[in-house]
Amino acid sequence: MMRARERWLFALFWLLPAALGTLAFHWVPSRYNPELGYGGIFLSQLLIWGAWAPWSALIIAVAERVPLERGSIARALALHAVLCAVVVTGEMLVMDQVQRAFRLVPLDPLSLESTLAFGLRRYGDMLVVVYWAVVGAHTALRWHGRWRDEAVRVARLNEDLAAARLEALQAQINPHFLFNALNSIVALVDADPKAA
């Protein structure tokens, strides 16, 4: 289960590609709207990449319910394949609308089929990789969390084992045992001082 801090990091992560996209548009301006300023470029990139924050939340929610682990891998992969198609389609539509709003693409109206075909050809592979990167990052964090919990459990067991061993040693060296051993030595001193 992801902690709240990790969920926030997943959401805030999308600022990084938005900033990189802004730099890319600064270096290679859009030929359709070369006058677009830094603020407009960053806002367009923030809307495009920021859409991945709710997509990530959805992906993580599904991955929490059907995790990629023994016994549910086939089911999880099938579910993610379907969800990947939905998310990639949704993101292509978001990208199209944002690009049109900021005049980063020709404003000629396209049919839904043309928009999806163009988006798939231009961005499809990248969007699929981003989707599976989110799944992979979530799975890695989940496995790391389990490993960390197991390490804590093992440390506690080792601590309990050490305490039990100490108690066993203390039980062997109780005053009655020590008193009997000293009495045996005293008795040997009188009978056989060299052996004592």
Secondary structure, DSSP 8 states (H G I E B T S, - for coil): ---HHHHHHHHHTTHHHHHHHHHHHHHS--SS-TT--HHHHHHHHHHHHHTHHHHHHHHHHHHHHS-SSTTSHHHHHHHHHHHHHHHHHHHHHHHHHHHHHTT-S------HHHHHHHHHHHHHHHHHHHHHHHHHHHHHHHHHHHHHHHHHHHHHHHHHHHHHHHHHHHHHT-HHHHHHHHHHHHHHHHH-TTT-
